[in-house]
Amino acid sequence: MMKSSSDKMLLFEVSGADEAEDFFRECAALGGKRRIRVGLLESPFIQMPDDPALPRAETLRDVLAGEEPGPVEGNSGRIILLSLRRMNRILEISTGDLLAVAEGGVLFRNLAAAVEKENLYFPFAPELPRADATLAEIIMDGAISRFEGSYGRLREYLLSLELVTPRGTRIHTGSRSIKDVSGYELAGFITGAGGRCGMISRAMLRLLPLPAVRSLYAAEGDPDRLREIAGRLKRALNPASLALFTGRAASAAASAIGGAGEPAGLLLLEHHPSPRGADPGSLPDDVLPDTGRDCTLSRIDLTFEAMLERLIIRALEGAAAEEILHISFDERPEPAGKNWILSWVTLFPGRVNVLSEFERRKGKIVIKDEGLLEELASRRIDPLLSRMRVEIVRNRGGTIDRLRISESDLHGFKGDRDSVQSATPAGFAQVDGLREGILEVFDPGEMMLP
């Protein structure tokens, strides 16, 4: 997480991979001779200052002006925030090969819209969506999709990546062929690395034909009954996603989609039928009970992303907090804590989502709910390398702003609350070592801010 003041920062927007190579080579040549660090603005772990009017650097000489030689110590020295904003071109959309090529700085929503104009589809829906997320940001984050149970994971749709390393070397991975298996499988190391391996300048994505219809349906009823119905819907429809809300979350989700009352459970179904696929409104009774008995079904004129944004905004208002944590992890029996704000489960794949209050203590994020804290600590996993995601969410003028939290920023206290508990997986060193053996990695202590 960015902790330095904005008066020490310069924003440098690179225009392409060539300029990025030259920039990194100059930085590498300096080594420890100047108090300079570089952070990728699109990294999920970098937080922009509240004041967006940062001074801009056109060249590295702008950064060196007025800086005395000397090594970086702690958070000292000038920081360059490297941005991909100008690298926002969609270079190719091939209807014949079912692929798209785009620069890393293109907004994901713009890429998705351009692809759909060609009747193609990139089947990815970030579990923790952001309106301003770029393609490089999603890849660096290793974002988890709500559609994994139906379409598969993000990595399966990355055909090729172009990366500029911290030493100014350009690396290409993969090819236009889905069946390419030659050489190192570098995309797996780059995806989810938070930008530590370098700057993603270009990506080639595998596409699918555009679904005939994309619909959101809601069913209210008893939670156990809804779980049973969800299993039937999964077998009959293979829906894009299913999410189950219970208790307070069911009432909040019902309100977010414009419903009334306080249902015990609410099931949301995202469906992408093929031209010949079944529609939930015409399913036989053995799949979905008749409406008006123990379950009701209705089509919702709203996207899941819009519903989730409303839900989180109302959670922030209800907690009277400027920011809360959104934590998600692979489903187990839900934790025993009761002090979180809301929780829900996405089915197929099974993921638990929790909105919880926290406090800042000595620069660390401290979860208030001890039951949730114990559950996370019991997993002994690092959010960077695992499928657990922890993000701070804020309401910025009616839109949600997110910042992903790394393991070094997330701590909790248990017992006498005097000892800090930290979870680092045994395999971290091996994975990190393997990365370093293949790619030149940013050194967070010298140049790169993770």
C-alpha positions as CSV (number, residue, x, y, z in Angstrom):
1,M,0.0,0.0,0.0
2,M,1.3,3.4,-0.8
3,K,2.2,5.3,2.4
4,S,4.3,8.1,1.1
5,S,3.1,11.7,0.8
6,S,2.1,13.0,-2.6
7,D,4.7,15.8,-2.5
8,K,7.4,13.2,-3.1
9,M,5.6,11.6,-6.1
10,L,5.8,12.1,-9.8
11,L,3.5,10.6,-12.4
12,F,5.1,9.3,-15.5
13,E,2.7,8.1,-18.3
14,V,4.6,5.9,-20.8
15,S,3.4,5.9,-24.4
16,G,4.4,2.4,-25.3
17,A,6.6,-0.6,-24.6
18,D,9.7,1.0,-26.2
19,E,9.5,4.0,-23.9
20,A,9.0,1.8,-20.9
21,E,12.1,-0.2,-21.9
22,D,14.2,2.9,-22.1
23,F,12.8,4.2,-18.8
24,F,13.6,1.0,-16.9
25,R,17.1,0.8,-18.3
26,E,17.8,4.3,-17.1
27,C,16.5,3.4,-13.7
28,A,18.5,0.2,-13.6
29,A,21.6,2.0,-14.6
30,L,21.2,4.3,-11.6
31,G,21.0,1.4,-9.2
32,G,21.2,2.8,-5.6
33,K,22.9,6.0,-6.6
34,R,19.7,8.1,-6.3
35,R,16.8,8.1,-3.9
36,I,14.3,6.9,-6.5
37,R,11.6,4.2,-6.3
38,V,9.2,3.1,-9.0
39,G,5.6,1.9,-8.5
40,L,3.1,0.8,-11.1
41,L,0.0,2.9,-10.8
42,E,-2.2,0.0,-12.1
43,S,-0.8,-2.4,-9.4
44,P,-3.7,-3.5,-7.2
45,F,-1.6,-2.7,-4.1
46,I,-0.8,0.9,-5.1
47,Q,-3.1,3.6,-3.6
48,M,-3.4,6.9,-5.3
49,P,-3.3,10.0,-3.0
50,D,-6.5,11.8,-2.4
51,D,-5.1,14.7,-4.4
52,P,-5.1,13.6,-8.0
53,A,-3.1,16.7,-9.2
54,L,0.3,15.0,-9.1
55,P,3.3,16.6,-10.8
56,R,4.2,14.8,-14.0
57,A,7.6,13.7,-15.2
58,E,8.3,13.8,-18.9
59,T,11.8,12.2,-18.5
60,L,13.9,10.7,-15.8
61,R,15.8,13.9,-15.6
62,D,12.7,15.6,-14.2
63,V,12.8,13.1,-11.4
64,L,16.5,13.7,-10.7
65,A,16.2,17.5,-10.5
66,G,16.9,18.6,-6.9
67,E,17.6,15.1,-5.6
68,E,20.8,14.4,-3.7
69,P,22.6,11.1,-4.4
70,G,22.1,8.4,-1.8
71,P,20.4,5.1,-1.1
72,V,16.7,4.7,-0.4
73,E,16.0,4.2,3.3
74,G,12.5,3.1,4.3
75,N,10.0,5.5,2.6
76,S,12.5,8.2,1.8
77,G,13.3,9.5,-1.7
78,R,11.3,10.4,-4.7
79,I,8.7,8.0,-6.1
80,I,7.8,7.6,-9.7
81,L,4.3,6.3,-10.3
82,L,4.5,4.7,-13.7
83,S,1.1,4.7,-15.5
84,L,-0.3,2.8,-18.5
85,R,-3.0,5.4,-19.1
86,R,-1.7,6.3,-22.6
87,M,-1.3,2.7,-23.6
88,N,-5.0,2.3,-24.1
89,R,-5.3,1.0,-27.6
90,I,-7.3,-2.1,-28.8
91,L,-4.9,-3.4,-31.4
92,E,-6.9,-6.3,-32.9
93,I,-10.3,-8.1,-32.6
94,S,-10.3,-11.2,-34.8
95,T,-13.7,-12.7,-35.4
96,G,-12.1,-15.6,-37.3
97,D,-9.5,-16.5,-34.7
98,L,-11.8,-15.6,-31.7
99,L,-9.1,-13.4,-30.0
100,A,-8.4,-9.8,-29.1
101,V,-5.1,-7.9,-28.6
102,A,-5.0,-4.9,-26.4
103,E,-2.5,-2.7,-24.6
104,G,-2.3,-3.0,-20.8
105,G,-3.8,0.4,-20.1
106,V,-7.1,-0.1,-21.9
107,L,-10.1,0.0,-19.5
108,F,-11.6,-3.5,-19.1
109,R,-15.1,-2.2,-19.6
110,N,-14.1,-0.5,-22.9
111,L,-12.4,-3.7,-24.2
112,A,-15.5,-5.7,-23.3
113,A,-17.8,-3.3,-25.1
114,A,-15.6,-3.3,-28.2
115,V,-15.5,-7.0,-28.3
116,E,-19.3,-7.3,-27.9
117,K,-19.8,-5.0,-30.9
118,E,-18.2,-7.8,-33.0
119,N,-20.6,-10.3,-31.4
120,L,-17.8,-11.8,-29.3
121,Y,-17.5,-12.2,-25.6
122,F,-14.7,-12.2,-23.0
123,P,-16.3,-14.4,-20.3
124,F,-14.9,-12.7,-17.2
125,A,-16.7,-10.9,-14.4
126,P,-14.4,-9.7,-11.6
127,E,-15.6,-10.9,-8.2
128,L,-14.7,-7.5,-6.8
129,P,-15.5,-5.2,-9.7
130,R,-14.1,-1.7,-10.3
131,A,-15.4,0.6,-13.0
132,D,-11.9,2.0,-13.8
133,A,-10.0,-1.3,-13.8
134,T,-7.5,-1.7,-16.7
135,L,-6.7,-5.0,-18.4
136,A,-3.2,-5.0,-16.9
137,E,-4.6,-4.3,-13.4
138,I,-6.9,-7.3,-13.7
139,I,-4.1,-9.6,-14.8
140,M,-1.7,-8.3,-12.1
141,D,-4.4,-8.8,-9.5
142,G,-5.1,-12.4,-10.7
143,A,-8.7,-11.4,-10.4
144,I,-11.3,-14.1,-9.6
145,S,-14.4,-14.3,-11.8
146,R,-17.9,-15.0,-10.7
147,F,-18.1,-17.1,-13.9
148,E,-15.4,-19.6,-13.1
149,G,-17.8,-22.4,-12.5
150,S,-19.2,-22.0,-16.0
151,Y,-16.5,-20.6,-18.1
152,G,-13.2,-21.3,-16.2
153,R,-10.5,-19.1,-14.7
154,L,-8.8,-16.0,-16.1
155,R,-5.6,-17.8,-16.9
156,E,-7.4,-20.0,-19.4
157,Y,-8.2,-17.0,-21.6
158,L,-4.7,-15.4,-21.7
159,L,-3.1,-16.6,-25.0
160,S,-0.1,-14.3,-24.8
161,L,1.4,-11.5,-22.7
162,E,4.1,-8.9,-23.4
163,L,6.0,-7.8,-20.3
164,V,8.7,-5.2,-19.7
165,T,10.9,-6.2,-16.8
166,P,12.5,-3.9,-14.3
167,R,15.8,-4.2,-16.2
168,G,14.3,-2.9,-19.4
169,T,13.9,-6.3,-21.1
170,R,10.8,-7.2,-23.1
171,I,9.5,-10.7,-22.7
172,H,6.8,-12.4,-24.8
173,T,4.8,-15.4,-23.6
174,G,2.4,-17.7,-25.4
175,S,1.1,-17.4,-28.9
176,R,-2.1,-17.1,-31.0
177,S,-2.6,-20.9,-30.6
178,I,-4.7,-22.2,-27.7
179,K,-2.7,-25.5,-27.8
180,D,0.8,-23.8,-27.5
181,V,2.7,-25.7,-24.8
182,S,6.3,-24.9,-25.7
183,G,8.7,-23.2,-23.2
184,Y,8.0,-21.9,-19.7
185,E,4.4,-21.2,-18.8
186,L,5.3,-17.7,-17.7
187,A,1.8,-16.3,-17.8
188,G,1.0,-18.3,-14.6
189,F,3.8,-16.4,-12.8
190,I,2.8,-13.0,-14.1
191,T,-0.9,-13.4,-13.4
192,G,-1.6,-12.4,-9.8
193,A,1.9,-11.2,-9.1
194,G,0.8,-7.6,-8.4
195,G,3.2,-6.2,-11.0
196,R,6.3,-7.5,-9.2
197,C,7.5,-9.2,-12.4
198,G,7.2,-6.1,-14.5
199,M,4.8,-4.0,-16.5
200,I,2.2,-5.8,-18.7
201,S,2.3,-3.8,-21.9
202,R,0.1,-6.0,-24.1
203,A,-2.2,-9.0,-23.8
204,M,-3.8,-11.4,-26.2
205,L,-7.1,-12.8,-25.1
206,R,-9.2,-15.8,-26.1
207,L,-12.8,-14.9,-26.9
208,L,-16.1,-16.8,-27.2
209,P,-19.2,-16.1,-29.3
210,L,-21.5,-13.6,-27.6
211,P,-24.4,-15.2,-25.7
212,A,-27.8,-14.7,-27.1
213,V,-29.2,-13.3,-23.8
214,R,-27.6,-12.3,-20.5
215,S,-30.2,-12.2,-17.7
216,L,-30.3,-11.8,-13.9
217,Y,-33.0,-13.7,-12.0
218,A,-33.9,-13.6,-8.3
219,A,-35.7,-16.3,-6.3
220,E,-36.8,-15.8,-2.7
221,G,-37.5,-18.4,-0.1
222,D,-36.0,-20.6,2.6
223,P,-32.2,-20.7,2.4
224,D,-32.0,-24.5,2.5
225,R,-34.6,-24.8,-0.2
226,L,-32.8,-22.3,-2.3
227,R,-29.6,-24.3,-2.0
228,E,-31.5,-27.3,-3.3
229,I,-32.9,-25.3,-6.2
230,A,-29.5,-23.9,-7.0
231,G,-28.2,-27.4,-7.5
232,R,-31.1,-28.2,-9.8
233,L,-30.5,-25.0,-11.8
234,K,-26.8,-25.8,-12.1
235,R,-27.5,-29.2,-13.6
236,A,-30.3,-28.0,-15.9
237,L,-28.9,-24.6,-17.1
238,N,-25.2,-24.4,-16.3
239,P,-25.7,-20.8,-15.3
240,A,-22.9,-18.2,-15.4
241,S,-23.2,-17.7,-11.7
242,L,-25.3,-18.3,-8.6
243,A,-25.2,-16.3,-5.4
244,L,-27.0,-17.0,-2.2
245,F,-27.8,-14.2,0.4
246,T,-29.3,-15.1,3.8
247,G,-30.4,-13.1,6.8
248,R,-29.4,-9.5,6.8
249,A,-27.7,-9.9,3.5
250,A,-30.9,-11.2,1.9
251,S,-32.8,-8.2,3.0
252,A,-30.1,-5.8,1.8
253,A,-29.8,-7.6,-1.5
254,A,-33.6,-7.6,-2.0
255,S,-33.6,-3.8,-1.3
256,A,-30.7,-3.3,-3.7
257,I,-32.7,-4.9,-6.6
258,G,-35.7,-2.9,-5.8
259,G,-37.6,-5.5,-3.8
260,A,-39.6,-5.1,-0.6
261,G,-39.8,-7.1,2.6
262,E,-37.2,-9.1,4.4
263,P,-36.8,-12.6,2.8
264,A,-35.0,-15.3,4.7
265,G,-33.0,-16.1,1.6
266,L,-32.4,-14.6,-1.8
267,L,-30.9,-16.5,-4.8
268,L,-29.5,-14.5,-7.7
269,L,-28.9,-16.3,-11.0
270,E,-26.9,-15.0,-13.9
271,H,-27.8,-16.9,-17.1
272,H,-26.1,-16.8,-20.5
273,P,-28.2,-19.2,-22.6
274,S,-27.1,-20.2,-26.0
275,P,-29.5,-19.5,-28.9
276,R,-31.1,-22.9,-28.1
277,G,-30.6,-22.8,-24.4
278,A,-33.4,-23.0,-21.8
279,D,-34.7,-19.9,-20.1
280,P,-35.4,-20.1,-16.4
281,G,-38.9,-18.8,-16.9
282,S,-39.8,-21.8,-19.0
283,L,-38.3,-24.6,-16.8
284,P,-40.3,-27.6,-15.8
285,D,-41.6,-27.9,-12.3
286,D,-39.1,-30.6,-11.4
287,V,-36.3,-28.1,-11.8
288,L,-37.9,-25.0,-10.2
289,P,-41.0,-25.1,-8.0
290,D,-44.1,-23.2,-9.3
291,T,-44.0,-19.6,-8.4
292,G,-46.4,-18.8,-5.5
293,R,-45.5,-22.0,-3.5
294,D,-42.3,-22.1,-1.5
295,C,-40.3,-20.0,-3.9
296,T,-40.8,-17.1,-6.3
297,L,-38.8,-16.3,-9.4
298,S,-38.5,-13.1,-11.2
299,R,-36.3,-11.5,-13.8
300,I,-34.4,-8.4,-12.6
301,D,-33.7,-5.4,-14.8
302,L,-30.3,-4.8,-13.3
303,T,-26.8,-6.2,-13.6
304,F,-25.1,-8.1,-10.8
305,E,-22.4,-5.5,-10.6
306,A,-24.9,-2.7,-10.1
307,M,-26.7,-4.7,-7.4
308,L,-23.4,-5.3,-5.6
309,E,-22.4,-1.6,-5.8
310,R,-25.7,-0.6,-4.2
311,L,-25.3,-3.3,-1.6
312,I,-21.9,-2.1,-0.5
313,I,-22.9,1.6,-0.5
314,R,-25.8,0.7,1.8
315,A,-23.5,-1.4,4.0
316,L,-21.1,1.6,4.4
317,E,-24.0,3.9,5.2
318,G,-25.4,1.4,7.7
319,A,-22.1,1.0,9.4
320,A,-21.6,4.8,9.4
321,A,-18.1,4.1,8.1
322,E,-16.0,5.7,5.4
323,E,-14.4,2.4,4.5
324,I,-14.9,-1.3,5.2
325,L,-13.2,-4.6,4.3
326,H,-14.5,-6.9,1.5
327,I,-13.0,-10.3,2.1
328,S,-13.6,-13.3,-0.1
329,F,-12.2,-16.9,0.0
330,D,-13.0,-20.4,-1.2
331,E,-16.1,-21.7,0.5
332,R,-16.0,-23.8,3.7
333,P,-18.6,-23.8,6.4
334,E,-19.0,-20.1,7.1
335,P,-16.9,-18.6,10.0
336,A,-18.4,-18.4,13.4
337,G,-18.1,-14.6,13.8
338,K,-21.2,-12.6,14.1
339,N,-20.0,-9.0,14.1
340,W,-19.4,-8.5,10.4
341,I,-21.8,-6.3,8.5
342,L,-23.0,-8.7,5.7
343,S,-22.0,-12.0,4.2
344,W,-23.1,-14.1,1.2
345,V,-21.9,-17.1,-0.8
346,T,-21.4,-17.5,-4.5
347,L,-22.0,-21.1,-5.7
348,F,-20.2,-23.0,-8.4
349,P,-17.5,-21.9,-7.6
350,G,-18.1,-21.8,-3.9
351,R,-16.9,-18.5,-2.5
352,V,-17.6,-16.8,0.8
353,N,-17.9,-13.0,0.7
354,V,-17.8,-10.9,3.9
355,L,-18.1,-7.2,4.6
356,S,-16.5,-6.4,7.9
357,E,-15.4,-3.3,9.9
358,F,-11.8,-2.8,10.7
359,E,-9.5,-0.3,12.4
360,R,-6.0,1.0,11.6
361,R,-3.5,0.4,14.3
362,K,0.2,1.4,13.9
363,G,-0.1,1.3,10.1
364,K,-1.8,-2.1,10.0
365,I,-5.3,-3.2,9.2
366,V,-6.9,-4.9,12.2
367,I,-10.1,-6.9,11.7
368,K,-12.5,-6.3,14.6
369,D,-14.4,-9.6,14.3
370,E,-12.4,-12.3,16.2
371,G,-14.4,-15.2,14.6
372,L,-13.6,-14.0,11.1
373,L,-10.0,-13.3,12.1
374,E,-9.5,-16.8,13.5
375,E,-11.0,-18.3,10.3
376,L,-8.6,-16.3,8.1
377,A,-5.6,-17.1,10.3
378,S,-6.4,-20.8,10.3
379,R,-6.0,-20.9,6.6
380,R,-2.3,-19.8,6.9
381,I,-2.3,-18.3,3.5
382,D,-0.9,-15.1,1.9
383,P,-3.5,-13.1,0.0
384,L,-1.0,-12.4,-2.8
385,L,-0.5,-16.1,-3.6
386,S,-3.8,-17.5,-2.7
387,R,-7.4,-17.2,-3.7
388,M,-8.3,-15.2,-0.7
389,R,-8.9,-11.5,-1.5
390,V,-9.0,-8.7,1.0
391,E,-9.8,-5.2,-0.2
392,I,-10.7,-1.9,1.4
393,V,-13.8,-0.5,-0.2
394,R,-14.9,3.2,0.0
395,N,-17.8,5.2,-1.4
396,R,-16.4,7.9,-3.7
397,G,-19.3,10.0,-4.9
398,G,-21.6,7.0,-5.5
399,T,-19.0,4.7,-7.0
400,I,-16.9,2.1,-5.2
401,D,-13.2,2.6,-4.9
402,R,-11.1,-0.5,-4.0
403,L,-7.6,-1.1,-2.7
404,R,-6.3,-4.6,-2.3
405,I,-4.4,-5.4,0.9
406,S,-1.3,-7.5,1.0
407,E,-0.3,-9.8,3.8
408,S,2.1,-7.3,5.2
409,D,-0.7,-4.8,5.7
410,L,-3.3,-7.2,7.2
411,H,-2.8,-8.2,10.8
412,G,-5.0,-9.1,13.7
413,F,-4.7,-9.5,17.4
414,K,-5.9,-12.5,19.5
415,G,-5.6,-13.6,23.1
416,D,-4.2,-10.8,25.0
417,R,-4.1,-8.7,21.8
418,D,-0.4,-8.0,22.3
419,S,1.0,-10.4,19.8
420,V,0.6,-9.9,16.1
421,Q,-0.4,-13.0,14.1
422,S,0.8,-13.2,10.6
423,A,0.3,-16.0,8.0
424,T,2.9,-16.8,5.4
425,P,2.7,-20.1,3.5
426,A,5.6,-22.6,3.6
427,G,5.8,-22.5,-0.2
428,F,6.2,-18.8,-0.6
429,A,10.0,-18.9,-0.7
430,Q,10.0,-21.7,-3.3
431,V,7.5,-19.8,-5.5
432,D,9.3,-16.5,-5.2
433,G,12.6,-18.2,-5.9
434,L,11.2,-19.8,-9.0
435,R,9.9,-16.4,-10.2
436,E,13.4,-14.9,-9.7
437,G,14.9,-17.8,-11.7
438,I,12.8,-17.0,-14.7
439,L,12.2,-13.3,-14.6
440,E,14.0,-10.3,-13.1
441,V,11.8,-9.2,-10.3
442,F,11.3,-5.7,-8.8
443,D,13.0,-5.4,-5.5
444,P,10.3,-3.8,-3.3
445,G,13.0,-2.5,-0.9
446,E,15.0,-0.7,-3.5
447,M,12.9,0.3,-6.5
448,M,9.5,-1.3,-6.8
449,L,6.6,-0.5,-4.5
450,P,4.4,-3.6,-4.2
